[in-house]
Amino acid sequence: MDVPEYVRVNRGRFFADLKEWLAIPSISGDPAHHGDVRRSAEWLAEYLRGMGFPTVEVWETAGLPAVFAEWPAADPDAPAVVVYGHHDVQPVEPLDEWETDPFTPLEKGDRLIGRGTSDDKGQVFFHTLGIQAGLAVSGATAPPVTIKLLVEGEEESGSVHFPELLRTHRDRLACDAVVISDTTMWSADVPSMCTGMRGLTEAEVALYGPDSDLHSGSFGGAVPNPLHAMATLLAALHDADGRVTIPGFYDDVVPLTDEERELFARLPFDEAEWLRTAGNSSAPYGEKGFTTLERVWARPTAEINGMWGGHTGPGGKTIVPREAHAKLSFRLVAGQDPQKVQEAFQAWVQDHTPAGVRAEVTIPAGGVRACFSPIQSAGVKAARRAMEKAFGKQVLFTREGGSGPEADLADILQAPLVFVAVGLNGDRIHAPNEKVEMPLLLKGAEAAAYMWDEFATALRPA
């Protein structure tokens, strides 16, 4: 029996078990479901024990629990790999838009509909079938590398306690690579691997002028207008080429390589169709010298999310307003540090605030760092070979605009990231009728089965 046959024969059992896990409403953002998040962790831990993992533990945090499992390789000198995913899910409202109860998974053709099918229980679970397939086909009792599963319970709530969990268990999680299965491919027909995710930091700006709103006939044109100052300030945030004008903003950006740009260009990207999905936007926009995909995946941004002040009610009110406000967000890319960007933005605002106006910049604590996985790394090359064997065609590369805890995994564990996932952008993650393509989960299991042998060779020190 080979790997595809094993996966095919065990398809029914795999999906029956997955549905049982999906039925647990592990919504981490809702305190009413925190007991369900714990029940989800305990279900997974029991399942992993049943499939043969010698070590399975539920790891407590100051919030919700994670699951850790380890299956040592027979060779004590074999590489070790951590597989990261999460077992918590998003809220399900609005309920009236669902085709089924969100926690009663429904098969519809090749699709499995239900919360968590793609993000992320389904993609965590294909690894269990892949491990079983690899062991069954090889006849071995242990995998060729030491496999460590780490399945978090708070990813959908910001992974607030995750960095501390990693630091606490850093020795237990020591590894040669971290596999991330919480992203997407380009399409079912164009398999791909993600090589990076953008980070995020936010800011709110308040500009204050006179102590009270003023009559514009008596004072207009003679004192600073905070709303005018805000409009001027925000307009100066980009130059004519769409580049952010904050000094030093691009200094640490890891540039795209020629090979990455060439591989991005191979993707069958229809810009007109993409613009339709972007709220029927009528034209692309962004930093000059980069394609739309490069801008979304690999270039940093400064976005104005909201702006308000003065009179916004019905009718006229001829005033010089006392204050103006704006909210901004910055999507960051590999190499950029959120705190450094925050400090540069605060200095830029002060430098661009006119006399007679006082500026206050409020920045939420923290920020999410970008993560990056070079396509020439040994782990990425090995996983790509495994995926190409499973899919029978060339695997291309993408990046993603979203954010997650991947940078913490890379930094705290001091290990390179490898993204292996089979979700699709059309899986409606975080939305009603979340789904996963069942054949893709099975292909993910095949790729996972091949991946361990590839890692055993590629990650072993020369």
N, C-alpha and C positions, 0 to 999 in steps of 0.2 A: 504494500500500500504506500502511495506517495502522499505528499502534503495536500494537493488539491483533492484527492479522493478522501482523505481523512476528514477534511473540512466539509466536504459534501455529505459524507455519511453522518456526520455529527451536527449537521445544520439544525435539525429539529430540536435537539436537546439544547443547543446553544441559545436559540431564540426563546425557548420556553424558560430557561433560567434567566435570561436577560429581562424578559417581561416581568418576572417575579421581582427582580430588583427595581425595575422602573416603576412598579406599583407603589413603592414607598415614596411619599411626597416630601422629599428631603429639601425643603425650601429654606435655605440658611438665612435669608433676609427677613423671615417672618418668625418672631419669637414663638408663635403658636405651633410652629412646626419643628422647633429645635429638638423635641423628642424624636421626631421622624428622622432627622439628620443622624442622630445617634443610632437609631434602629437601622438606618442604611449602612452605617459603618459596621455594625455588628453583623448584618446580613453578609456583607462582602467578606469580612474576616472569616466567618464560618464557611463560606463558599471556598475561599482560598485554602483553608485547612483541608477541606474535603477533596480538593484536587491535588493535594500532595505537598504544599509548601511546608517545609520543616519549621519555619518560624513565621508566626502571624501575630501581630499585636495591634491593639487599638491605642493610638497615641493621643493622650489628652492635651488640650491647650487651654488657655484662659477663656476660650470660646467654645468652638465645636470640634469634635474629634476627627483625626485623620487615621488612615489604616496603613500600616507598614507590614510588608511581607518580604521574606528573603529565602531564596533557593540557591545555596552555594553550588558552584561548579565542582565537579569531581577533582579537577586539577586546582590545587590551592594557589597556583601562580596565574590562573586564568584572569582576564580582565573582569571588572565588575561594572554593571550598568544599572542606573536608576531609571525607572519608568515613572513619569509623573502624570497624574490626571486628577480629576476631582469628582466627588460623588454627590455634592450638593447641586441644586438646580435653581433656576429662576422662578419667580412667581408666575402664575398662570392667567391672570386677568388680561383681557375680558373673557370670561367663561363662555359667553354666548357666541363667540367666534370659533370655538373648537368644534371639530367634526365628531369628537369622542370625548369622554371624560379624560382629562390630561393624564391621569394616572391609571387608566385602563388601556394599555397599549393596543392599537388597532393595526392589523395588517391590511394594506390596501394595495393589491398588486405586489410590486417589489418594494413598497415603502412600509416602514414601521412608523406609525404616528403616535406621539406621546412626549410629554416633557422629559428631557434627558436622553432621548434616543440618540441625538448627535452630540449634544453638549451636556455632560461629557461621558455619561455612563456607557453608552454604546461603544465609544471609542476606547474607553478603559477596558471594556469587557472583551474586545477582540484579541487583546493580548493573552487572555486566559486560554482561548481556543488555540492561539498560535503556539503557546508553550506546550500545550497538550499534544498538538500535532507534531511538533519537532521531536518531542520525547518518544512518541509512539512510532514514528517513522524510523528514528535512529536506533530504537531499542534501548536507549540509555535510561538510567534512573536519575540523572542529574543533567542540567543544561550545560552547554559548552562554555558559558560565561556565568558568573554569579549574577543573578537577577534580583533586583530590589525594587519592589513596587511601593510607591508613595502616593496615596490617594487622599487628597485634601478634602476638608469639609466646609471651607469658607471661601472658596474662590469667587463665587457669585456675590459675596459680600465684601470684596476687596482684599481678601487674604491678610486681614489685619494681624493675625497672630502667627502667620506662616514663617516670616523671617526668624522669629524667636524659636519656633519649632525646629527649623533647619540648624540653627546654631546649637541648640540643646543636643541634637542627635547627629551632629556633624560627623563624629567618628563612625557611627553605625551606617551612615549614608555615604561613606567614602567610595568614590567610583572613578571610572575612566571616561564616562560619558553619561549624559542625561537625555533620555528620549522623552520628547513632549508629544502627547497625542491629544491635543486640545485645539487644533487648528483645522484648516480646510485644504482641499486640492482645488486646482483650477476648474476641472469639470470631470464628470464620470468618464469621458472619452480622452481626457488629457490629464493623466496623473502627474502630480507635481509635489514638490517638497517646499515648505516654507523655510526661509533662511533668516527671518528677522521679524520683530514686531516693534512698532513704535511705542515710545513712552509718552508721558503726559504730565504737564503741570498747569496750574490754573492761577488766575489773578483777578482781583477786582480793584478798579481805580475809582476814586472819588475826588472830584475837584470842587473846591469851595471858594466863593468870591465874597460878595457882601453878606452882612449878617442876616439879611432878609431879602425877599424878592423886591425889586425896584420898579417904579413906573418908567416904562421905556421912553416916554416923551421927555421926562425930566432928567433921566440919567443915561439913556441909551446912547452909545457912541462915545461916552465919556468915562466909563468904567469897564473893567474886563467882564466879559460874559462867559461864565463857566461852561455853558453848552458849546459856545463857539470854540473855546479853548479845547474842549474834549474832541470836537470834530476835527480840529487842526491836528491835535495830538495823534488821534487814531489814523488819520490820513497819512501821517508821516511814518507809520509803522512799516510801510512797504515802499520800495522805489519803483520806478517805471518798469523794471524788469521782473517785478513780483518778488524781489528778494527782501527779506526782513532786514531792517536797517539798524537793529540793536548792535552796537559794537561787540565783536567777539562771538556773535551768535553762531557762526559757522565754523569757528576755529577748530573744534574737536570732532566735527562730523567725519565719520569714516566714509570716504567716497566710494561710489559704485566702481567696480572693476569693469574693464572692457568686456570680459567674458560674461559677467552678470547682465550687463546691458544687452549683449547679443542674445542671451538666453531669454530674457524678458521679451525681447522683440519677436521671438519665435512663437509666443503665445497667441492664439487666435483671438485677438482683442478687437472688438467692434466698438469704436468710440461713440458712434451715433447711438447704438443700443445702450451703451453704458450711460450716456447722457440722459436717455429716457428713464433709466433706473434712478438717476440722480434728480428725481423730482421734475423730470422734463426740462432740465437745464438746457439752455439754448446754445451754449458754447463752452468749451473748456477754458480754464484759467489757471495760472500758476507761474512758478518760477521759470524764467526763460532758459532754454537750453536743455529741458528735460521733458520726457514724454509724460502723458497722464499717469501711466502705471508707475513710473519712476517717482513722480511727485507724491503719489498716494503711499507708496511703499518705503521709499528710501530718502526722502527729503523732509526736513523739519518745516513746521508751519507756525504761523501766528494767526489765530482766528478771533474775530470780534463776535462774541456770542450774544451780546445784548447791550443796549445803550438807552439811557433814560434820564429825564430831568425836566424841570419847568412844567409848563401847563400842557396836559395831554387830554383834558376833558373836552366836552362839547363847547362850541363857540370859541371866540377869541379871548385872549387875556394878554394884553400887551405889557410884558414884563421883561426885565433882565433877571433871569432866575438866579437864586442864591447858590445852587449846586448842580452838579451833573455826575452821572455814574456810568460805568461800563464794566462788563464782565468779558474776560478773555481766556483763551486756552491755547496752549502750545503743545503740539505733537512733536515729540523728540525722536531722534534716530540714534543709531549706534555711535557711541563716543561722547554723546552729550550727557551732562550731569544736570538733573533738575534744579539742584540748589544753585549751581553756577548760573543757569539761565534766569532763575528767579532774581538773583542779585543784580545781574546785568539789566534786567527789565526795570527793576526799581530805580537804578541809577539813571537809566534812559528817561524814565518819566520825570524825574526831578530836573534833568537837564532840559527837557522840552516843555516845562510848565512856565507860562509867562508870569511876569511880575504882577502882583495883585491877586494871584490865584494860589491857593494852597492845595497840595496834592497829598493824598493818602493812598498807599497801595497795600492791599490785604491779600495775603497768599496763604491758602490752606496748607497745613503741615504736610510734609512729605513730598509726594510726587512719585510717579512710576517711571523707572528707568527703561530705556529701550534695551532690547536684546538682539544678538546677532550670531549667526552660525555660518562661518565661511564655507563656501561650496567646495573648497579644496581640502577641508579637514578630513582626516582618516575616517571619522565616524560618519560624516555626511556621505562620503564616497561609498562606504560599506552599506549604509541604509539604502542608498540609491540603487545599488546593485540588487539588494533584496527586493525592493519595490518593482524594479524592472523585470525581475524573474517572475514575480507574482502577476504583474499586469501584462507582460509580454510586449511592452513597447517602451520607448524612451521616456524617462521621467524628467520633466522640466522643473524650473524653480520659480517661486513667488516670494513675496513678503506680505505682511498684513499690517493694516493700519491700527488695529486694536492694541490693547495693553493687557498684561497679566503679570504673574509673579516669576516669570522665567528668568529675569535678570538676577533676582535673588538666588535662584537655584544655581546659576552659573557662578556668581560671585562667592557665595558662601561655601559651596561645595568645591569650588575651584575646578570645574569640569566643563568641557565643551557641550553645547546643546546640539541635539539632532531632532528635527521635527519629522515625525512619521504619523500622518493622520489621513483619514479618508472621508471626512465631512465635506460638505459642499456649501458654497455661499447661499444656495437656494434652500438650505435645510430649515429656514425660519427659526433659527435659534433665538431665544428670548421672546419669541412671538407665539401667538396661537398656532396650533397645528404644526409644531415642531416635528420634523421627520428625519429619518435616515434612510438611505438606499441600502437595503439589506444585502444585495450582492457586493456592495463596496465594503461593508463590515467583514464579509467573508474574505474578500481580497486583502483587507487589512490583516486578518488572521494569517493568511498565507505569507504575506510579507514579513510579519513578525516571526513566523516559524523559520524563515530563511535568514532573518537578520542576526540571530544569535550565532550561527556558524560564521557569518561574515565578520561580526564583531570579534569573535574569538581569535581571528587572524589579524584583522586590521588594527585592533587596539592593543595588541601585545607589544611591549617594548622591543625594539630591534636589538 
